[in-house]
């Protein structure tokens, strides 16, 4: 069987704040047997403009993404929110453009969140990461509610003999980031992330994991301000065995 040609959509936050997540994604995909490309012309998925009601800008960004990611077997995203933007919302941006609507629908059908792609499409049941310790996992809103990412990261973490997963009381509750939500409603956002960090601390976990960097940056920032020793990492870094050589999110290099 031919190796699937996979294009990695890196995401803005990964590119600007945590490139190691992109490298971890490539390592995981290549280990799964994929041929990975990273189209250099990619920028944003357009979600900030879309959420702000600027459909014109979102449409132009989406058009460039459709052009850049045409021709691959799959598009993989290490972020539920960006993955959901492409797979669930792109087609609606081209209601009056049959050509691009068709292309957007085709792109949506082959776009996947990273960990779900590894387990559901590539059949990965175990990973080579050697992380050891107690972890807890935050279910990011878009990944959970739009893409159904719940069991997949837990299954791969369970394949790592050194990892003990302690669930939060409410792992599915929003952390308060929500993209532009935290800017529009900072007081509500702060209350939400404070509730979340209490839930995280109550697990006794040494490390917090999630699949969306926006959520991770938000929770890491709050944990730091509270003086918590809990480390925060993207799940891909741990699954790929790259965490030992990387400072946790929010820690000095």
C-alpha positions as CSV (number, residue, x, y, z in Angstrom):
1,X,0.0,0.0,0.0
2,X,1.3,3.5,-0.9
3,X,2.2,5.8,1.9
4,X,-0.4,8.5,2.4
5,X,0.6,12.0,1.4
6,X,-0.2,14.2,4.4
7,X,0.0,18.0,4.6
8,X,0.5,19.5,8.0
9,X,-1.5,22.6,8.8
10,X,0.8,24.0,11.5
11,X,-1.5,26.7,12.9
12,X,-0.6,30.3,13.9
13,X,-0.1,29.6,17.6
14,X,2.2,26.6,17.0
15,X,4.2,28.6,14.4
16,X,4.7,31.6,16.7
17,X,4.7,30.2,20.2
18,X,5.4,26.5,20.2
19,X,7.1,25.2,17.0
20,X,8.0,22.0,18.8
21,X,4.4,20.9,18.5
22,X,4.7,21.0,14.7
23,X,7.9,18.9,14.8
24,X,6.3,16.4,17.2
25,X,3.3,16.1,14.8
26,X,5.7,15.4,11.9
27,X,7.5,12.7,14.0
28,X,4.3,11.0,14.9
29,X,3.0,11.1,11.3
30,X,6.2,9.7,9.9
31,X,6.3,7.0,12.4
32,X,2.8,6.1,11.4
33,X,3.9,5.7,7.8
34,X,2.9,9.0,6.3
35,X,4.9,11.1,3.8
36,X,4.6,14.6,5.4
37,X,4.7,18.0,3.6
38,X,4.3,21.4,5.2
39,X,3.1,23.9,2.6
40,X,5.1,27.1,3.1
41,X,2.4,29.5,2.0
42,X,0.1,28.6,4.8
43,X,-0.8,31.3,7.3
44,X,-4.0,31.4,9.5
45,X,-7.1,29.2,9.1
46,X,-9.2,32.4,9.3
47,X,-11.0,31.5,12.6
48,X,-10.4,34.8,14.4
49,X,-11.9,36.7,11.6
50,X,-14.8,34.2,11.3
51,X,-15.6,34.4,15.0
52,X,-15.5,38.2,14.9
53,X,-18.1,38.2,12.1
54,X,-15.6,39.3,9.4
55,X,-16.7,36.7,6.8
56,X,-15.0,38.5,4.0
57,X,-11.5,38.2,5.5
58,X,-12.3,34.7,6.6
59,X,-13.3,33.8,3.1
60,X,-10.1,35.2,1.5
61,X,-8.0,33.3,4.0
62,X,-10.0,30.1,3.4
63,X,-9.5,30.5,-0.3
64,X,-5.7,30.6,0.1
65,X,-5.8,27.5,2.4
66,X,-7.9,25.6,-0.1
67,X,-5.4,26.4,-2.8
68,X,-2.4,25.5,-0.7
69,X,-3.7,22.2,0.6
70,X,-5.2,20.8,-2.6
71,X,-3.7,17.5,-3.9
72,X,-2.9,15.8,-0.6
73,X,-4.5,12.6,0.6
74,X,-5.1,14.1,4.1
75,X,-4.6,17.4,5.9
76,X,-3.7,17.0,9.6
77,X,-3.9,19.7,12.2
78,X,-2.5,19.6,15.8
79,X,-5.5,21.7,17.0
80,X,-9.1,20.9,17.3
81,X,-10.2,24.5,16.8
82,X,-8.3,25.0,13.6
83,X,-9.2,21.5,12.4
84,X,-12.9,22.2,13.0
85,X,-12.7,25.6,11.2
86,X,-11.5,23.9,8.1
87,X,-13.6,20.7,8.3
88,X,-16.9,22.2,9.5
89,X,-17.0,25.9,8.5
90,X,-15.1,26.4,5.3
91,X,-17.9,25.2,2.9
92,X,-20.4,27.7,4.3
93,X,-18.0,30.6,3.3
94,X,-18.5,29.8,-0.4
95,X,-22.2,29.5,-0.7
96,X,-22.2,31.7,-3.8
97,X,-19.1,30.2,-5.3
98,X,-19.8,26.6,-6.5
99,X,-16.2,25.9,-7.6
100,X,-14.7,26.9,-4.3
101,X,-17.5,25.4,-2.3
102,X,-16.8,22.0,-3.9
103,X,-13.1,22.3,-3.3
104,X,-13.8,23.4,0.3
105,X,-16.1,20.4,0.9
106,X,-13.4,18.1,-0.5
107,X,-10.8,19.7,1.8
108,X,-13.1,19.4,4.7
109,X,-13.7,15.7,4.1
110,X,-10.0,14.9,4.3
111,X,-9.0,17.2,7.2
112,X,-8.4,15.6,10.6
113,X,-7.2,16.5,14.1
114,X,-3.8,15.0,14.7
115,X,-4.4,12.4,17.4
116,X,-7.8,11.3,15.9
117,X,-6.0,10.8,12.5
118,X,-3.3,8.7,14.1
119,X,-5.8,6.4,15.8
120,X,-8.9,6.4,13.6
121,X,-7.3,6.6,10.1
122,X,-3.8,5.2,10.5
123,X,-4.7,2.6,13.1
124,X,-2.0,3.6,15.6
125,X,-2.5,1.8,18.9
126,X,0.7,2.6,20.7
127,X,3.4,5.2,20.7
128,X,7.1,5.3,21.6
129,X,7.0,8.2,24.0
130,X,8.7,7.5,27.3
131,X,7.1,10.1,29.6
132,X,6.7,9.0,33.2
133,X,4.4,10.4,35.8
134,X,0.9,11.5,36.6
135,X,-0.9,13.5,33.9
136,X,-4.4,14.9,33.5
137,X,-6.0,15.8,30.2
138,X,-8.2,18.8,29.2
139,X,-10.8,18.2,26.5
140,X,-10.7,21.4,24.3
141,X,-14.1,22.6,23.2
142,X,-13.8,22.4,19.4
143,X,-11.9,19.1,19.4
144,X,-14.5,17.5,21.7
145,X,-17.7,19.0,20.4
146,X,-17.1,19.4,16.7
147,X,-14.6,16.7,16.0
148,X,-15.3,14.0,18.6
149,X,-11.8,13.9,20.0
150,X,-12.1,12.3,23.5
151,X,-11.1,8.7,23.6
152,X,-8.2,8.9,21.1
153,X,-5.6,10.8,23.1
154,X,-6.4,8.7,26.2
155,X,-5.9,5.5,24.3
156,X,-2.5,6.5,23.1
157,X,-1.5,7.8,26.6
158,X,-2.6,4.4,28.0
159,X,-0.1,2.7,25.7
160,X,2.7,4.4,27.5
161,X,3.7,2.3,30.5
162,X,5.1,5.2,32.6
163,X,2.0,7.4,32.3
164,X,-0.8,7.4,34.9
165,X,-3.8,9.4,33.8
166,X,-5.9,11.1,36.5
167,X,-9.1,12.6,35.2
168,X,-10.4,16.0,36.3
169,X,-13.8,16.1,37.8
170,X,-15.0,18.1,34.8
171,X,-12.4,17.6,32.0
172,X,-14.9,18.8,29.3
173,X,-15.6,22.3,30.8
174,X,-14.1,25.2,28.8
175,X,-10.9,26.8,30.1
176,X,-12.1,30.3,29.2
177,X,-9.8,31.0,26.3
178,X,-12.2,30.7,23.4
179,X,-10.0,32.7,21.0
180,X,-11.5,36.2,20.9
181,X,-13.8,35.4,23.9
182,X,-11.0,36.0,26.4
183,X,-10.3,39.4,24.9
184,X,-14.0,40.4,24.8
185,X,-14.9,39.1,28.3
186,X,-11.7,39.0,30.3
187,X,-13.4,38.8,33.7
188,X,-15.5,35.8,32.8
189,X,-12.5,34.2,31.1
190,X,-10.4,34.6,34.2
191,X,-13.1,33.1,36.4
192,X,-13.4,30.1,34.0
193,X,-9.7,29.4,33.9
194,X,-9.4,29.8,37.7
195,X,-12.1,27.1,38.1
196,X,-10.2,25.0,35.6
197,X,-6.9,25.3,37.4
198,X,-8.5,24.2,40.7
199,X,-9.9,21.2,38.9
200,X,-6.5,20.4,37.5
201,X,-4.7,20.8,40.9
202,X,-7.2,18.5,42.6
203,X,-6.1,15.6,40.4
204,X,-2.6,15.6,41.9
205,X,-1.2,15.5,38.4
206,X,2.3,16.7,37.7
207,X,1.6,17.5,34.0
208,X,-1.4,18.9,32.2
209,X,-1.9,17.9,28.6
210,X,-4.3,19.0,25.9
211,X,-4.5,19.1,22.1
212,X,-5.0,22.8,21.5
213,X,-2.2,25.3,22.1
214,X,-4.6,28.2,22.8
215,X,-6.1,26.4,25.7
216,X,-2.7,25.3,26.9
217,X,-1.3,28.9,26.8
218,X,-4.3,30.1,28.7
219,X,-4.1,27.4,31.4
220,X,-0.3,27.6,31.7
221,X,-0.5,31.3,32.2
222,X,-3.0,31.0,35.0
223,X,-1.1,28.2,36.7
224,X,2.1,30.3,36.6
225,X,0.3,33.3,38.1
226,X,-1.0,31.0,40.9
227,X,2.5,29.7,41.6
228,X,1.6,26.1,40.6
229,X,4.4,23.6,39.9
230,X,2.2,21.7,37.3
231,X,3.9,21.4,33.9
232,X,1.9,22.1,30.8
233,X,2.5,20.4,27.4
234,X,0.8,19.7,24.1
235,X,-0.1,16.0,24.0
236,X,1.8,15.5,20.7
237,X,5.1,16.4,22.4
238,X,4.6,13.7,25.0
239,X,3.3,11.1,22.5
240,X,6.3,11.8,20.3
241,X,8.8,11.4,23.1
242,X,10.0,15.0,22.7
243,X,9.1,16.4,26.1
244,X,12.3,15.5,28.0
245,X,14.3,18.0,25.9
246,X,11.7,20.8,26.0
247,X,10.8,23.3,28.7
248,X,7.1,23.1,29.6
249,X,4.8,25.8,28.2
250,X,5.4,29.0,30.1
251,X,8.8,27.9,31.5
252,X,12.0,29.7,30.6
253,X,14.2,27.8,28.1
